[in-house]
Amino acid sequence: MQLKKKLLGAGIAVALGAAGTASATTGYAPHGIGMKAKGMGGVGIAIAQDAVAAGMNPANMAWVGNRVDLGVDIFRPIRDASRTGSLNPALDGNFDANGTKLFPIPEFGLNLAIDSAMTVGVSVFGNGGMNTDYKTAIPAFGTSKAGVDLAQMFVVPNFSYKLNQDNAVGVGLNLVVQAFEASGLQNFDGAPSATPGKVTNNGHDISYGAGLRVGWTGKVAPGVTVGATYQTRTYMTEFDDYKGLFAEQGDFDIPSNYGIGVAVEATPDLTIAADFMRINYGEVDSISNTIACFVAGTCQLGANNGPGFGWKDQNIVKVGVAYKAQPNLLLRAGYVHGSAVIPSSEVLFNFLAPATVQNHLTLGGTYTLGNGDEVTFAYMHAFEESIKGSIAAALGGGTGEIKMHQDSLGVAYSWKF
């Protein structure tokens, strides 16, 4: 039975590895859902573009018609860490986390009209993840190559309903599977953990859960559409093989988020859109608990009050434009800004999860073929950001720094029928 579980887990982990690993752009979430959104600054709350985007606002499926979208995004994060001035110089060094650099992230969407008012469909996409693959051991963490690998895949059956010619509502059932692996953390096993043996080097563990996303879009004036969306907290089964690492015995739920958006057809050929989103990382202890109690010696890893990564809630602003350059060519561009999630006091643990980037620029476009099918491309660059902070004397002292920048390039093909 244990062998079957490990084989099943390995198979799912491979699939997940192509569905969201390392996609830390806004915290550990992607900057957009659907290739068209990704090229337009991630906007997707008030603008309907493809069938994958039900993962952002299922109400938009009322407007996209019968279609299938299939794409893949190649994601390249460059992440590094360093430590200086430690009480023990052996802890210092520059650490390269880029043992793996390229990550394919596939997406799929199907939307079908039941009648003039209702649609059903499904969206499949990598919702988020984090990967660090250090080429060497980090002396403060352990004796072997350090790193983590988190991947999340969403399968979202969805339904939309037109209330009238200007308003639509939608709901999506978020069916989620996630995989996690940690390595090179031997120094945190044993007494530092409430469950020794469940901290590191246990291979990929699999977790399952479900939640809901609801949304509305309304055409409030000629050429002006407004949208709103809310995703519930997704309650996941625990990572049993890492219950000595994550707070609450391996709990790693997916936080709720919400957003509002507006899209304006400034001219027949130019559309401008903007979204505001908030991700509530603070409601998940394994993500938001600080290191303070661990430093003070009043909590252990994996305990109910155990430390996490110390992340704060994140506010995200997205702006995008779409311009019809030719009858069969639509060009896109956009900008994304996410507030910092990692306080400087939490740098050491975030060697494993250096989600530092805040500012992104995107470019994209869609070419419509003679038969009506579409080819879409999207490019994203996230500018390098670093976070530097002091490390407590109880953990060896000194100063730690983490930094990352990112690029992604994707293509999708769409069939309309």
N, C-alpha and C positions, 0 to 999 in steps of 0.2 A: 504493500500500500504506500509506504514512504517513497519507494522508487517511482511508482506511478505518479505520485504527487510532484516529485521533483521533475520528472519528464514533462508532465503537463505544464508545470510552472515555467520550465525552460522554453517550451514552445510558445506559450503566451508572451513570455518576455521578449522573444525574438520578434513577434508580431508588434508588440508595443514599441520595441526599439525603432521601428519604422513608423511610429504614429505619435511622436511627441517628445521623444527624449531630447533634452538639452534646449528646449524652446523657451528659455527664460528671457523674455523681452520686457514684459511688464510684470515684475515679480517673477513668478515662474509660469505665467500665462502668455499666450501668443499675442502679438500686437493686433491681429485681426483674424477673423474666421471666414474662410473662403478666399480664393485667389484674387477675385476682383477687389474685395475689401483690403486685402494685404497690399495691393498696389495703390490704394487710395487712402493711405494713412490709417487703415484699420476701421474706417467708419462703416457702420452697418445697422444702426438702430432705426434710422428713418429712411433708408434707401434700400430698395430691393434690387439685387443684382444677380444672385445665383441661388441654387438649391442647397448649397452647403451652409449658407448664411442663416438658416433656421437655428443654428447653434448660437446666434447672437440675438435674433428677434424672430420667433416663429410666425408672428403676424405678417411679416413681409412675404411669406410664401403665397399669400392671397393675390399677389401682384406679379409673380414671376412666370406663371404659366407652366405648361407641361415641359419638363426638361430633365436632363441628366448631366451632371458635372463630375469630371474625374481629373484629378491633378496631383502633382507632387511638388513639394518645396524642398530644396536642398539648403540646409541650415548650417552655418559655420560660425560657432562662437569661439573666440580666443580669450582664454581666462588664465590668470596668473596670480600668484600670491608671494609675499615676502615677509620676513621677520628680521628685526634688528634689535640690538641692545638688550638681549635677554640676560637674565641672571646667570644662566648657563649658556655660554657661546655655542655649544653644540646644537642648541635649538634654532639658531639663526640660519638663514639661507634664502635663496630665491627658488621658488618652486613652480615648475611648469606643469599646468593641468591639462595639456593638450595632447595626451596620448591618443585620443580620438578627436578628430576635427570636423568631419562631415557627417551629417545626420539627415536621412531622407524622411520627410513627413508627408504621408499621403492624405488625400481628402476625397470624399465622395458625397454626392447629393442627388436625390431623386425627388421630384415633385410632380404630383398628378392631380388634376382637377376632377373632383367628383361631379360637380355641376358648376353653375355660374357663381356660386357663393362659397363653396367649400373645397378645400384641398387636403390631401394627405401626402406624407412623404417621409423621408429619412435622411438625416445628415450624419456623416461619419468623419471624424477628424481628431487629430492630436490636440488636446486642449492645453497641455502644459507639461513641463518637466524640467529637470535639472541634471546636468552631468558634469562631473569633474573626474578626470582620469590622469592623476598625477604620475609622472614618469619615475618618480622615486618615492621612498617613504618620507613622511613629514615627521621629524623626530618627536614633536610634541604629541603626535597621535598614535604612532605605532611603529612596527618594524618592517612592514611590507608596503608596497605601493598603495597609496591612499586614494580614495575617491568615493563618490556616490553616483548612482544611476537611478533617476526617478522618471517614469514615463506614465502618462495618462491618456487613455483613448475613450472618447465619447461616441456612443451610438444613440442618436436622438430621433426616434419616431415622433412625428409632429402632425398637428392639425391646425388649419386656419379657417376662419369664417369671416366673410364680409358682412358687416352689420348693415351697410348701405354702400352706395357708390364711392363714398369718401373715407370710410372707416373699416378697419379690420382688426380682429383679435386672433391670437394664436397661443398654443400651448405645446411644449415639447417635453417628453419624458427622457431625462438624462440617465442613460444606462452606462455605467462607468466601470472600467477595469483599469487598475494601475499596478505597476511593477516597481519594486525597489530593491537595490542591492547596495551594501556598504562594504568597504574593504580598507585595510590598513589602520584600524582604530583600536588596536590591541591595548593601548594604554588606558582606554576608557572601559575596558572589560573588568571583571572581578569586582572589587569593592566599590568603584565609582558607579556601578550599575545595580539597580534593584533586581535585575534578572541576569546574572552572569551567564555567558555563553550565547546570549541573544543580542549581541551588539554588532558584530562584524564578521565578515568572511563566511556568510551563510548562504551565498548564492542569491538568486532573485526570488523574492517572495511576492505573491500575488494578492491583491485586495479588490473587493467588488463593492458596488454601492449604487444608489439611485437617488435622483432628485427631480425637481421640476424647473422649467423655465417658462415664463409667461410673457406676453408682450402685446402691445397695441401700436398701430400706426393710424394717423389721421391726416387727411388733406385739409388743412385749416384755412387756406386761402389759395387763390390761383397760383400754382407753381411752388407752393410751400407745403411741405410734409413734416409732421412732427411724430416722434416715436418714443416709446418707453418700454423698458424691459427689466425683469427681475428674475434672478436665479436663486433658488433656495440653497441652503447648505446641503451638501451631498454627504450623507452619512455612509462611511465606508467600513467594511470589516477590517479588523486590525492586521497589521503586519506581525504575525506571530513569531516569525524568525528574527524580528528586530524589536521585540517588545522590551528589551533591555536598553534600547537606544532612544526611541521616541516616547515622549510624555504619554501618560495614561495607557501604559502597556502596549505600545505599538499603534496607537490611534493616529491616523493621518487622514482626517476628513478633508473635503474640498470646500473652501469657504464660499459663502454667498456673495453675490455681487448684484449691482443694479446700475442702470444708466438711462439717460435721456439723450435724444438726438434731434437734429433738424436738417432738412435738405431743401435747398432752394434752387429752382431752375432760373438762373439769372438771365439766360437767353435760351433760345431753342437748342443751342449747341453747348452750353456751359452749365454745369451743375456744381454747386458748392455745398458741402455737408460738414457737419461738426457733431461730435459725440462727447459727452462727459460720462465717465464710469468710475465706480468705486468698488474695490475688491476688499472684502472684510477679512483680511488675514488674521486679525486680532481675535477672531472667535474660535480659532483652532490652536489649542495649547502647544502642540508639537511644532507649530510654526512660530507662534508669537511669544511663548514664555522666554524670559531673559535668562542669562547665565548667572545672575546675581546669587541665587540660592545655592548653586553648585559651587561657586567661588567661596561662599561663606561656609560651606560644608553642611548645609541644612537640608539638602535634597540630593537625590541620586538620579542618574539617567534612567528613564523608563518609569519613574514614579508618577503618581497623579499630579504632583506639583513639580515634576522634573523639568530641566531646562529644554528649551527649543532653540530656534535660530534668532529669536528676538525681533522678528519682523513686525513692522507697523502696517496699519491699513494703508492702502494706496489709492490716490486720486489720479485719474488718467484723462488727459484731454487729447482728442484726435480731430484733425482738420484735413479734409481732402477735396480735390477738385477733379472733375471729369470733363474732357473737352472733345467734341466730335470734330476731329481734324479733317476727315473725309467721310462720305456716306457709310463706308464699311470699316472705318478705323476710329476707335475711341481711345484717347490717351488719358492717363491718370497720374496724379501726384499727391503726396500728402506728408503730414508731419504728426508725430506722436510724442507727447511728453508724459512720463509717469513720475510721480513723486518718489523720493528715495524711500526704500523699505528697511534698510539696514542701518541702525544707529552705530556710531563709531565704537561704542562700548561692546558691540557684539561681533567684532571683526574675527576673532579667533575661530569660533565654530563655523563662521561663514567662509572660511577657507574651502569648506565643502560645498557651499552654495553661494558663489559670489555674484548675486543678482544686483549688479551695480548700475547697469545702463539706465538712462533716463530719457535721452533724446534720440529720435529715429526720423530718418527721411525715407520716403518710398517713391517708387516710380512704377508705372504699369501701363498696360494697354490691352485692348481686345480687337482682334481682326475677325470680321465676319466673312466667312467663305461664301461662295456662290450658292451653295445649297442651304444656307442659313445656319450651318454649324459655326461655332466660335472657337478661336484659339486665343487664350489669355496668358499673359506673362506678368510677373511681379518681381520687383527687386526691393530689398530693404537693407539699409545700413544703420546700425545703432552705434553712436559715437562712444568712444572709450570714456569711461568714468572710473574713478578709483575712490576707495574709502579707506582711510587710515585711522587707527585708534590704538590706545594703550591697552596692553594685556595685563591683567591682574597679577600681582606678585605670586599669589597662590598657584597660578598657572605658568609661572616661569618669568613673568615680567616682559619688558621690552615693548616694541611697537610692531603691530601687524598692518599690512596693506593688502587689499584685494583689488583687482581691476579686471575689466572685460570690455571687449567690443565685439560686434557681430555683423555678419552679412548673411543674406539669404537670397536665393534666386529660384523662382518657381514657374511652372507652366501648367495649364489646365486646358482640357478639351471639353466642349459642351455641345450636346445634341438637343435641339428643340423640336418638339413634335406636337 
